[in-house]
Amino acid sequence: MKQKNQTNHGQNVKTLQCNVSTTIRHTITSYRKDARPCVFTITMMTILILILTTCKELGKTKPETKAAAKEQLTLSYVVTFAIGKATADGNLIKSGDVLTGEPKLMIPATSQLDIQVKGMQSDVKLRMKSNTDIQFYARKKNGISEFLSFVKKGSVLYSITKLNKEEGIIALTPLTRNVVRGTQFKVVAKEDGTSSIAVGEGAVQTSYSTPVLEALSDSDLLSPKSKQEVDAVLEKSKVIEAGKEITVSKKDAAPILDDPELKALLDSPSLQKIDAPVAIQKDEALEKHLAAYEAKHAEIEKDKEQLAKKADDALKLTDNKESLDIKKESTEITQITLDGKQDAAEIKKAVDENIKGKKEELIKNIEKVYGKGAETLRLRNGGVARGVIFERNGVFIVNTPEGEQQYSDSQVSGYSF
């Protein structure tokens, strides 16, 4: 295409030269007939100016402009085992479901969810415990494929193996950013934002963060100089190794945000609405706060150093007594073999077969979630149903590895432990 454009350009120049030559010959002939030197001189000068101007414009090679498309990363999330009434964007989740987009998961009491990430070279599994709110994101940043999970509240166990060097796994909480180095670790976020990260195996790089700071850092709202100051907080990290943990509360983090301009910016109504690391919508009020924040930078390096020290003080390492439990439970997270080519039906079949082969192990998991021993329900048709059983209004509810099953009193002949 470029070659063709250059050829057309050359043809245009030749055509112009031909037309100009014809015009000059015509003018000279006219002059000989009309022997008026003054008119001839003015005409010739005008033609020469037109020639020079037109050739100069045609001689310019216009650069080809092509808008750089933002790289996109598409991941999906396989539900390898579901207990109870977990939902994704308000819809009930079952074992074998495949979630897409940026699903917002809610795992209520007496529920649990095992998820396997599909679409990465790294092996990424999560177990979300009761009373957990979490959302998944995927992005390409600086050539790295990143899977992000934001634990708004609750308890999540991560197991990451075979971490690919061109991929990143980031676990966010209301007060921390945790970059995975290939490990088994647990994240707990309380209602007030207090966040704990405990490592069972490997290491996690933890820094202070909030959803708003994450969103600001990933946006183009700040000038490069102001962005350096925000990033100084996010970049100040500590490595948590096996047997250690870090807990960060709002009280611990308060000194980091005591800068008046930064606090005013973060208190802007537009930013106050942000409770997840999402794109920021700019409005007139936010623009004023951004302008005030930009105007205050006199000694950026000094500001960076002070913020970095405050972030360091907020991250205090302590001993982790759950290390062995984290390692053990990480190996229990349900998984299947993913080759990247299976469709939803094939994945569902693989999940069902996996559950069928691990029934007794999964029943023990169900017992832990409900805090109640499993029983066997004997049915009048000769069948049986084994799981954790509850009776409500004459209906027997059996929580089995295959999911919840219900039987009326008339269908049941008895049950045993």
Number of C-alpha atoms within 10 A of each C-alpha: 5 7 8 8 11 12 10 11 15 13 12 14 15 12 11 16 14 11 11 16 12 11 14 15 11 11 16 15 12 13 16 11 9 11 12 11 11 8 11 16 11 10 15 15 11 10 15 13 10 13 14 10 12 13 14 10 10 14 12 9 10 8 6 6 6 6 5 6 6 9 11 11 16 16 20 19 22 24 24 27 27 25 27 23 19 26 18 17 13 11 11 13 23 20 21 23 20 21 20 15 12 18 17 17 22 28 24 17 15 17 20 25 28 23 26 24 21 21 18 20 17 19 18 22 24 24 23 27 24 21 16 24 22 22 19 20 20 19 18 16 15 9 10 14 24 20 22 21 22 22 27 24 22 22 21 25 23 26 25 19 16 12 18 16 11 13 16 22 21 18 21 29 29 27 23 32 25 24 19 22 20 22 22 28 29 23 25 21 26 17 10 11 19 20 25 19 26 29 29 28 21 17 21 27 17 25 25 27 23 21 22 21 20 20 18 21 19 17 13 11 17 17 10 9 12 20 18 18 23 20 19 20 24 22 18 20 21 18 19 24 19 21 19 20 27 23 20 21 19 14 10 17 21 12 14 21 16 13 12 11 19 19 14 16 22 20 14 16 13 17 19 11 11 17 13 19 23 15 13 18 10 12 10 9 12 20 15 13 19 22 13 15 18 17 11 13 15 9 8 14 14 12 15 18 15 16 24 22 14 21 26 18 13 21 23 13 16 13 13 17 14 16 20 15 10 21 21 12 15 23 12 14 21 22 23 15 11 15 9 10 9 12 9 13 12 12 21 19 12 19 22 18 12 17 22 13 10 12 16 14 12 21 20 16 17 25 15 12 18 18 11 14 14 20 17 16 23 17 17 12 9 8 9 14 18 21 28 25 23 13 13 9 7 10 15 18 18 22 24 20 25 18 14 16 14 15 16 13 14 10 14 18 13 12 14 9 10
